Amino acid sequence: MDRMNVLIVEDNVEASMIFQNYLNEMEGYRLIGVAENGEQAKSLLQALKPDLVLLDVYLPDMSGIDILWFIRQNFRRTDVILLTAANDTETVGEAMRGGVYSYLIKPVDGDRFQRVLQEYSIHKRELESGNKIGQQQVDAFFHPNIHTAEAVEQEIYPKGVDRHTLETVRQVMKEQQNSEKAEEVAVKVGVSHSTVRRYLEYMVSRKEAEIEVTYGTIGRPVRKYKYRDESSI
């Protein structure tokens, strides 16, 4: 899947720059515009048709919820994540009815921001695959925090390994037919190659992945990773 185009709608310049910096640290996303009010947002939506909008609620000329419904009426394939100080149940309810992917209350932590976008990237790829899915996968889309009896066993994660990011890396690796370098996996996950390498090495330690070492033209070893399918062993 190509990089996803992102529009930020945020009137606070400092907050907007923070979100831009978070986004620039990730693979798989391209910032294509920044709007500081609702009218600018509508114009940029019509001109750019982004894949994803990072939307504030408190805008100087209108509510971000109005923008959300404008998106739903005119750009049905555009997804929305709210980044806002609004923490009242009425706004949260409107956001849920408007079908936002996620709702992050300011101040937004960088790790949480990137984790949510990583999960969004995986979900979007799965929804665009055209595959048939079962009830458990449907539940994961609508209720990602509900763990069924079929869920993977609980793990105690070492420092620097986050469960959500690990699940994202696992899913990407399961979809690969051939072994890949950490840099190639990083592009698909949406994190730096040093971060994804940490998760791949963790998977190797748990025998969930295996390493293939090859040598380039100058003799430097290249490590590639492949998901270890227990059913084929």
Backbone bond lengths (Angstrom), bond angles and torsions (degrees), N, CA, C in turn:
res aa  C-N    CA-C-N  psi(-1)  N-CA   C-N-CA  omega(-1)  CA-C   N-CA-C  phi
1 M - - - 1.455 - - 1.525 109.53 -
2 D 1.335 117.82 136.91 1.448 122.33 178.48 1.514 110.69 -68.02
3 R 1.328 114.96 168.14 1.461 118.99 177.53 1.522 110.45 -61.66
4 M 1.329 115.97 143.84 1.454 121.07 -179.23 1.524 110.46 -89.71
5 N 1.318 115.17 135.45 1.453 121.72 -179.05 1.522 110.69 -85.02
6 V 1.326 115.73 130.79 1.467 121.64 -172.98 1.526 110.47 -121.55
7 L 1.336 115.14 135.45 1.458 122.99 172.65 1.522 108.42 -113.18
8 I 1.329 117.33 128.72 1.463 122.04 175.64 1.524 108.66 -100.67
9 V 1.330 116.45 129.64 1.471 121.68 176.23 1.521 106.88 -117.53
10 E 1.326 116.57 102.51 1.464 122.58 -172.13 1.524 109.22 -156.99
11 D 1.344 116.78 123.97 1.466 119.88 -177.54 1.522 112.81 -84.93
12 N 1.331 118.00 -18.87 1.458 121.24 179.36 1.528 109.05 -85.99
13 V 1.335 116.21 115.08 1.461 120.47 -174.06 1.519 111.32 -62.55
14 E 1.323 117.00 -41.32 1.464 120.11 -178.90 1.525 110.98 -63.54
15 A 1.329 116.91 -45.30 1.467 120.44 178.43 1.529 110.55 -63.07
16 S 1.336 116.10 -41.29 1.455 120.42 179.57 1.524 110.95 -60.03
17 M 1.332 117.38 -42.48 1.461 121.07 -179.69 1.532 110.74 -66.26
18 I 1.330 116.98 -37.29 1.464 120.41 177.85 1.526 110.01 -61.58
19 F 1.336 116.15 -46.42 1.468 119.95 -179.77 1.524 111.08 -64.87
20 Q 1.332 116.19 -38.06 1.470 119.30 177.99 1.521 110.81 -63.18
21 N 1.334 116.81 -40.68 1.463 120.38 178.84 1.526 111.13 -65.13
22 Y 1.339 116.70 -42.91 1.468 120.11 176.17 1.529 109.89 -57.00
23 L 1.326 115.39 -45.30 1.459 120.94 -176.09 1.522 111.31 -66.75
24 N 1.324 116.56 -39.72 1.462 120.64 -177.97 1.524 112.65 -66.22
25 E 1.329 117.29 -20.54 1.461 121.17 178.53 1.529 112.17 -79.48
26 M 1.330 117.48 -7.90 1.455 121.69 -174.06 1.525 111.28 -104.91
27 E 1.316 114.92 147.01 1.457 120.94 172.06 1.533 108.17 -86.37
28 G 1.318 115.91 152.46 1.453 119.89 172.17 1.515 115.82 91.39
29 Y 1.337 117.22 1.19 1.463 120.45 -179.30 1.521 110.14 -129.17
30 R 1.335 115.64 146.09 1.461 121.70 178.18 1.533 108.64 -131.11
31 L 1.329 117.39 120.46 1.460 121.26 175.63 1.523 108.80 -77.53
32 I 1.341 116.83 121.30 1.462 119.99 -176.74 1.524 113.04 -113.48
33 G 1.349 117.32 -6.33 1.453 118.07 179.52 1.511 112.52 -177.26
34 V 1.351 114.60 156.06 1.461 121.93 176.38 1.522 108.04 -134.27
35 A 1.325 116.75 126.41 1.466 122.10 177.52 1.519 108.81 -113.66
36 E 1.334 115.98 140.28 1.458 120.61 -178.37 1.518 112.87 -103.59
37 N 1.334 116.97 -2.72 1.464 120.28 176.51 1.534 109.40 -155.30
38 G 1.311 115.57 175.80 1.446 120.01 -175.49 1.512 114.51 -66.05
39 E 1.321 117.26 -41.69 1.465 120.04 -179.06 1.526 111.29 -64.80
40 Q 1.339 116.28 -41.82 1.465 118.76 175.17 1.515 110.68 -61.15
41 A 1.325 116.19 -39.70 1.462 120.45 -179.98 1.529 110.77 -60.63
42 K 1.321 116.94 -45.03 1.465 120.14 179.98 1.525 110.97 -62.17
43 S 1.321 116.63 -42.15 1.471 120.12 -179.90 1.524 111.24 -64.38
44 L 1.346 116.38 -43.95 1.461 119.70 -179.13 1.522 111.57 -69.95
45 L 1.313 117.18 -34.57 1.464 120.04 175.95 1.526 110.92 -60.39
46 Q 1.325 116.36 -44.93 1.455 120.29 -179.14 1.523 111.80 -68.69
47 A 1.322 116.82 -33.91 1.464 119.98 -177.56 1.528 112.79 -82.37
48 L 1.347 116.82 -36.02 1.457 120.11 -170.02 1.531 114.53 -106.00
49 K 1.343 115.83 -26.34 1.480 121.06 -178.07 1.527 111.87 46.77
50 P 1.321 117.74 65.19 1.468 121.61 -176.72 1.523 112.54 -69.02
51 D 1.329 115.29 160.00 1.466 120.63 173.87 1.521 110.77 -76.95
52 L 1.334 115.83 -34.80 1.459 121.57 -173.71 1.518 110.35 -140.41
53 V 1.342 115.90 138.05 1.467 121.86 175.35 1.515 108.78 -117.44
54 L 1.338 116.34 126.37 1.459 122.23 171.95 1.525 106.27 -96.31
55 L 1.322 116.77 110.28 1.463 122.04 -162.05 1.524 112.70 -120.14
56 D 1.330 115.43 129.95 1.466 122.20 171.36 1.530 108.64 -86.88
57 V 1.315 117.00 157.05 1.464 121.09 177.64 1.524 110.94 -92.31
58 Y 1.336 116.51 -42.67 1.467 120.63 -175.87 1.521 110.92 -87.47
59 L 1.324 116.18 91.59 1.462 122.64 177.75 1.527 108.95 -106.84
60 P 1.338 119.36 155.77 1.464 121.11 -174.04 1.522 114.95 -68.52
61 D 1.337 118.45 -24.87 1.464 119.58 -174.58 1.524 114.28 -113.95
62 M 1.320 117.59 -14.52 1.467 120.88 178.84 1.511 109.04 -166.93
63 S 1.312 116.26 169.36 1.465 120.71 177.96 1.522 110.63 -79.85
64 G 1.324 115.36 144.38 1.455 119.39 174.41 1.521 112.20 -61.82
65 I 1.337 116.93 -24.75 1.462 120.29 176.46 1.528 110.21 -64.67
66 D 1.340 116.99 -35.67 1.468 119.84 175.26 1.534 110.60 -63.73
67 I 1.333 116.12 -38.15 1.464 120.13 177.02 1.526 110.17 -66.11
68 L 1.321 116.05 -39.59 1.464 120.51 178.00 1.527 110.67 -56.88
69 W 1.338 117.46 -47.13 1.459 120.17 -179.29 1.531 111.91 -71.26
70 F 1.332 116.61 -30.22 1.463 120.13 173.54 1.534 109.68 -62.49
71 I 1.335 116.25 -41.30 1.469 120.64 177.73 1.519 110.36 -64.41
72 R 1.317 116.70 -45.02 1.463 120.21 -178.70 1.525 112.14 -61.98
73 Q 1.322 117.30 -34.81 1.459 121.52 -178.20 1.519 112.62 -79.10
74 N 1.342 117.09 -28.31 1.459 119.87 -171.49 1.526 115.48 -118.43
75 F 1.310 117.53 -21.54 1.466 120.83 -175.21 1.529 108.66 -136.85
76 R 1.302 115.93 74.23 1.457 120.82 -171.17 1.522 113.61 -66.43
77 R 1.323 118.04 -21.21 1.460 120.80 -179.84 1.523 112.87 -94.37
78 T 1.315 116.89 3.05 1.461 121.19 176.51 1.524 109.66 -91.36
79 D 1.311 116.44 127.38 1.464 121.39 179.30 1.525 110.71 -95.20
80 V 1.342 115.36 160.00 1.463 120.99 -174.56 1.525 110.22 -134.51
81 I 1.326 115.71 135.12 1.465 122.84 168.05 1.522 106.84 -121.82
82 L 1.328 116.88 126.26 1.461 120.85 178.84 1.524 110.46 -86.68
83 L 1.328 116.12 130.98 1.467 123.91 173.95 1.520 106.04 -123.09
84 T 1.315 117.86 102.05 1.457 119.68 -166.68 1.517 112.48 -153.94
85 A 1.340 115.25 158.90 1.468 120.99 173.27 1.522 111.43 -85.97
86 A 1.324 117.42 -7.79 1.465 121.39 -179.05 1.527 109.86 -66.77
87 N 1.324 116.99 117.82 1.459 120.75 -177.09 1.524 112.58 -127.15
88 D 1.337 116.06 24.09 1.459 120.08 177.82 1.526 109.75 -91.19
89 T 1.320 115.08 150.17 1.468 119.97 -174.96 1.524 112.45 -65.93
90 E 1.331 117.88 -28.82 1.463 119.96 179.01 1.522 110.86 -63.40
91 T 1.350 116.20 -45.27 1.467 119.99 179.06 1.522 111.26 -66.62
92 V 1.331 116.33 -41.89 1.462 119.70 177.92 1.526 110.35 -60.45
93 G 1.336 116.83 -42.65 1.459 120.62 178.41 1.515 112.32 -62.46
94 E 1.337 116.86 -42.57 1.467 120.55 177.41 1.530 110.89 -62.73
95 A 1.336 115.40 -38.99 1.465 119.30 178.88 1.523 110.77 -63.51
96 M 1.326 116.63 -41.49 1.468 120.14 178.80 1.522 110.52 -64.83
97 R 1.330 116.79 -43.28 1.467 119.33 178.99 1.526 111.44 -65.88
98 G 1.333 116.21 -28.22 1.458 120.31 178.36 1.515 113.60 -83.20
99 G 1.349 116.75 -1.80 1.457 120.24 173.89 1.515 116.18 75.36
100 V 1.344 118.15 32.94 1.467 118.71 177.40 1.522 109.69 -67.07
101 Y 1.319 116.25 150.03 1.463 119.19 178.79 1.520 111.14 -73.20
102 S 1.337 116.45 -40.52 1.459 120.03 -179.59 1.524 109.39 -154.16
103 Y 1.338 114.92 164.82 1.467 121.84 -175.72 1.522 106.76 -136.99
104 L 1.336 116.86 111.32 1.454 122.28 -178.18 1.524 109.69 -113.04
105 I 1.329 115.63 125.54 1.468 121.03 -178.71 1.531 109.46 -89.75
106 K 1.324 115.99 131.03 1.462 121.61 178.71 1.533 109.91 -69.06
107 P 1.332 117.45 150.97 1.470 126.60 -5.50 1.523 111.00 -70.88
108 V 1.343 114.90 139.20 1.457 120.94 -175.02 1.522 109.82 -94.25
109 D 1.318 115.84 120.97 1.462 122.06 178.00 1.531 110.44 -70.02
110 G 1.327 116.32 138.69 1.460 120.72 -176.49 1.518 113.15 -61.20
111 D 1.333 117.15 -41.43 1.457 120.08 179.89 1.525 110.75 -63.51
112 R 1.327 116.92 -42.55 1.465 120.18 179.85 1.531 110.58 -66.40
113 F 1.330 116.53 -42.00 1.459 121.57 177.19 1.522 110.19 -54.74
114 Q 1.328 116.63 -51.22 1.460 120.45 -176.08 1.520 111.75 -70.28
115 R 1.329 117.49 -34.27 1.461 119.89 178.24 1.528 111.01 -64.19
116 V 1.346 116.17 -43.17 1.461 120.27 179.92 1.528 110.31 -63.27
117 L 1.329 117.33 -41.95 1.465 119.42 179.62 1.526 111.93 -69.80
118 Q 1.326 117.55 -32.38 1.464 119.90 174.88 1.530 110.22 -63.66
119 E 1.335 116.10 -45.17 1.461 120.48 179.36 1.525 110.56 -64.49
120 Y 1.324 115.81 -40.34 1.470 119.52 177.89 1.525 110.93 -60.47
121 S 1.324 116.97 -42.36 1.464 121.06 -179.60 1.523 111.18 -60.75
122 I 1.335 116.61 -42.62 1.463 120.82 178.99 1.521 110.51 -64.84
123 H 1.329 116.90 -46.81 1.461 120.64 -179.00 1.527 110.98 -61.68
124 K 1.323 116.70 -41.93 1.466 120.17 -179.30 1.525 110.57 -63.26
125 R 1.331 116.44 -42.69 1.461 120.19 179.25 1.523 110.42 -63.13
126 E 1.343 117.21 -41.32 1.466 120.41 179.81 1.525 111.03 -65.10
127 L 1.336 116.97 -41.32 1.462 120.50 -178.58 1.524 112.17 -69.12
128 E 1.327 117.02 -25.65 1.458 120.73 -179.51 1.524 112.66 -93.44
129 S 1.346 116.94 1.61 1.468 120.09 -176.95 1.518 112.78 -74.48
130 G 1.353 117.40 -24.03 1.455 120.49 -177.28 1.514 113.78 78.72
131 N 1.347 117.68 7.75 1.462 121.55 -178.39 1.524 111.47 -80.95
132 K 1.327 115.56 157.64 1.452 121.39 170.80 1.527 108.42 -79.55
133 I 1.340 117.54 142.17 1.453 120.31 179.98 1.515 110.15 -132.05
134 G 1.341 115.61 158.98 1.453 121.69 -178.79 1.513 112.23 -97.64
135 Q 1.334 115.79 -179.44 1.460 121.25 -176.34 1.524 112.15 -62.39
136 Q 1.333 117.02 -38.50 1.454 119.34 -178.88 1.527 111.35 -62.14
137 Q 1.348 116.41 -40.39 1.461 119.35 178.04 1.519 111.27 -69.16
138 V 1.341 116.72 -37.35 1.464 119.55 176.20 1.528 109.74 -62.38
139 D 1.333 116.89 -42.83 1.464 120.86 178.11 1.521 111.18 -58.74
140 A 1.346 115.93 -37.43 1.462 120.17 -179.36 1.523 111.81 -65.14
141 F 1.352 117.42 -30.65 1.461 120.78 177.16 1.529 111.01 -73.14
142 F 1.330 116.37 -44.74 1.459 120.27 -173.71 1.526 113.27 -88.08
143 H 1.336 117.46 -29.92 1.462 121.57 -177.74 1.526 109.26 -136.53
144 P 1.326 117.98 70.17 1.465 120.64 -172.45 1.515 114.70 -63.86
145 N 1.327 118.66 -18.60 1.463 120.50 -177.40 1.518 113.29 -97.03
146 I 1.339 117.26 0.63 1.455 120.65 178.15 1.527 108.51 -91.78
147 H 1.316 116.50 122.89 1.458 120.70 -177.88 1.521 109.51 -103.26
148 T 1.314 116.76 120.87 1.452 121.74 179.08 1.518 109.72 -86.99
149 A 1.346 115.23 175.20 1.461 119.53 -179.98 1.514 111.57 -63.58
150 E 1.348 116.59 -22.43 1.463 119.26 -179.13 1.516 112.96 -85.52
151 A 1.342 116.70 -0.77 1.466 119.82 -177.31 1.527 110.25 -64.91
152 V 1.329 115.76 158.20 1.456 120.04 179.84 1.510 110.15 -65.32
153 E 1.347 115.09 152.70 1.456 119.76 -177.77 1.521 109.83 -63.48
154 Q 1.344 114.40 152.21 1.453 120.63 -179.13 1.528 109.88 -66.12
155 E 1.297 117.24 139.09 1.452 122.25 178.63 1.520 109.55 -119.89
156 I 1.303 115.82 153.21 1.459 121.53 170.06 1.519 105.75 -101.24
157 Y 1.313 117.12 114.36 1.456 121.18 -170.77 1.524 110.92 -92.19
158 P 1.322 116.67 139.16 1.466 119.62 176.40 1.524 110.93 -71.10
159 K 1.307 116.13 166.15 1.461 121.48 178.71 1.524 109.90 -58.21
160 G 1.323 116.11 133.57 1.458 120.57 179.03 1.511 114.37 91.36
161 V 1.349 117.81 -1.09 1.467 121.71 178.09 1.517 108.62 -116.80
162 D 1.324 115.60 118.52 1.459 122.65 -178.86 1.524 109.46 -103.56
163 R 1.336 117.08 136.56 1.465 121.18 -175.45 1.521 112.04 -57.77
164 H 1.344 117.89 -45.11 1.455 121.16 -175.80 1.533 111.16 -64.88
165 T 1.340 115.82 -44.46 1.461 119.05 178.98 1.519 110.66 -66.38
166 L 1.333 117.21 -38.07 1.453 120.74 178.06 1.521 111.09 -60.93
167 E 1.330 117.46 -43.15 1.460 120.51 178.64 1.525 111.21 -62.98
168 T 1.336 116.37 -36.12 1.454 120.64 177.60 1.528 110.60 -64.21
169 V 1.340 116.88 -46.00 1.460 121.09 179.20 1.528 110.10 -63.35
170 R 1.313 116.82 -42.72 1.469 120.39 178.12 1.523 111.37 -57.46
171 Q 1.330 115.88 -46.14 1.457 119.86 -177.40 1.527 111.12 -62.87
172 V 1.327 116.20 -42.60 1.464 120.12 178.50 1.527 110.62 -62.41
173 M 1.330 116.70 -43.41 1.459 120.24 -178.55 1.525 111.71 -65.78
174 K 1.329 116.92 -36.87 1.464 120.40 179.58 1.524 111.53 -62.97
175 E 1.336 115.87 -29.94 1.459 120.36 -176.17 1.527 112.55 -81.32
176 Q 1.350 117.38 -12.37 1.452 120.24 -175.58 1.522 111.11 -85.71
177 Q 1.321 116.79 136.95 1.459 122.23 177.68 1.528 111.56 -86.13
178 N 1.332 116.58 -31.50 1.451 121.41 -176.19 1.520 110.76 -118.70
179 S 1.326 116.24 163.95 1.458 120.52 176.06 1.531 109.20 -69.12
180 E 1.339 116.16 149.03 1.461 120.57 -177.20 1.517 110.48 -139.25
181 K 1.338 114.89 154.24 1.455 120.72 175.53 1.531 109.45 -73.90
182 A 1.331 115.24 158.89 1.464 119.93 179.99 1.525 110.96 -58.91
183 E 1.332 116.52 -36.17 1.458 120.43 -179.43 1.527 111.29 -62.84
184 E 1.340 116.81 -37.42 1.463 121.16 -179.73 1.522 110.96 -70.78
185 V 1.331 116.38 -39.28 1.465 119.98 177.36 1.531 109.96 -66.85
186 A 1.330 116.82 -38.11 1.467 121.24 -177.92 1.521 111.73 -59.53
187 V 1.334 116.88 -38.72 1.461 120.68 179.65 1.522 110.48 -62.25
188 K 1.324 116.76 -40.11 1.464 121.06 -177.46 1.519 112.07 -75.41
189 V 1.339 116.81 -31.81 1.465 120.43 -179.80 1.520 111.05 -80.73
190 G 1.353 115.83 -36.92 1.460 119.67 -179.19 1.507 113.32 96.23
191 V 1.354 117.64 29.31 1.458 122.11 176.33 1.521 108.27 -132.33
192 S 1.329 116.75 173.67 1.456 120.26 179.28 1.527 110.30 -68.94
193 H 1.350 116.69 156.56 1.460 119.19 -178.31 1.517 111.86 -67.87
194 S 1.346 117.68 -28.66 1.467 119.85 177.85 1.531 110.50 -68.21
195 T 1.341 116.15 -37.00 1.466 119.75 177.56 1.517 110.88 -67.78
196 V 1.323 116.94 -47.68 1.465 119.36 -176.93 1.526 110.77 -66.74
197 R 1.332 117.40 -30.99 1.469 119.67 177.78 1.528 110.46 -63.01
198 R 1.336 116.89 -38.15 1.463 120.81 178.08 1.533 110.72 -59.57
199 Y 1.329 116.02 -41.99 1.464 120.20 -179.86 1.524 111.30 -71.85
200 L 1.320 117.59 -37.56 1.459 120.83 178.74 1.530 110.80 -65.36
201 E 1.325 116.80 -40.88 1.460 120.05 178.57 1.532 110.26 -66.55
202 Y 1.324 116.88 -34.69 1.466 120.13 175.45 1.522 110.33 -63.91
203 M 1.331 116.50 -42.23 1.464 120.23 177.98 1.531 111.08 -63.76
204 V 1.331 116.58 -37.43 1.462 120.20 177.00 1.528 110.11 -62.99
205 S 1.340 116.83 -42.17 1.469 120.71 -179.19 1.518 111.70 -63.20
206 R 1.349 116.54 -26.81 1.465 121.39 178.64 1.529 111.94 -96.06
207 K 1.347 115.87 7.87 1.461 121.46 -179.55 1.533 112.55 61.58
208 E 1.328 116.18 28.13 1.462 121.02 173.74 1.526 111.13 -91.22
209 A 1.311 116.62 -15.87 1.463 121.82 179.22 1.520 108.29 -142.93
210 E 1.323 115.46 159.46 1.452 120.22 177.42 1.515 109.68 -129.59
211 I 1.314 115.32 157.65 1.468 121.37 -175.30 1.523 109.82 -107.43
212 E 1.323 115.16 137.52 1.458 121.92 171.13 1.529 107.18 -117.24
213 V 1.311 116.77 125.55 1.467 121.09 -179.76 1.523 109.00 -106.62
214 T 1.335 115.48 124.11 1.460 121.32 175.83 1.523 108.19 -122.77
215 Y 1.320 116.28 166.97 1.462 121.03 -178.12 1.524 110.01 -121.65
216 G 1.341 114.67 130.52 1.449 120.26 179.37 1.516 111.89 -77.78
217 T 1.316 115.33 -171.88 1.474 120.50 -175.92 1.521 112.27 -66.49
218 I 1.327 118.06 -25.76 1.472 119.69 179.82 1.528 111.08 -101.00
219 G 1.330 117.03 11.44 1.443 120.42 173.62 1.513 115.81 85.56
220 R 1.319 117.45 3.63 1.457 119.64 -179.36 1.532 109.67 -80.03
221 P 1.349 118.23 128.00 1.469 119.66 -178.48 1.526 111.80 -67.42
222 V 1.321 115.36 140.62 1.468 122.08 177.91 1.520 107.56 -118.03
223 R 1.329 115.96 122.96 1.460 121.20 -179.91 1.531 109.23 -92.45
224 K 1.322 115.76 127.56 1.446 121.73 175.38 1.526 108.78 -121.87
225 Y 1.337 114.98 150.55 1.461 120.52 -174.94 1.525 110.13 -120.24
226 K 1.325 114.69 142.93 1.458 120.64 178.71 1.521 108.66 -137.10
227 Y 1.334 115.75 137.04 1.463 120.02 178.21 1.524 109.32 -65.58
228 R 1.318 115.88 136.82 1.468 121.40 -177.04 1.529 108.83 -94.79
229 D 1.299 116.14 105.08 1.460 122.13 -178.40 1.530 108.95 -83.39
230 E 1.343 115.38 106.70 1.465 119.84 -177.37 1.526 111.75 -62.80
231 S 1.322 117.51 -28.02 1.468 120.15 -176.16 1.524 111.90 -68.40
232 S 1.346 115.69 -19.81 1.471 118.75 -178.11 1.527 112.28 -96.48
233 I 1.348 116.20 0.39 1.459 119.97 -177.63 1.535 110.49 -88.35
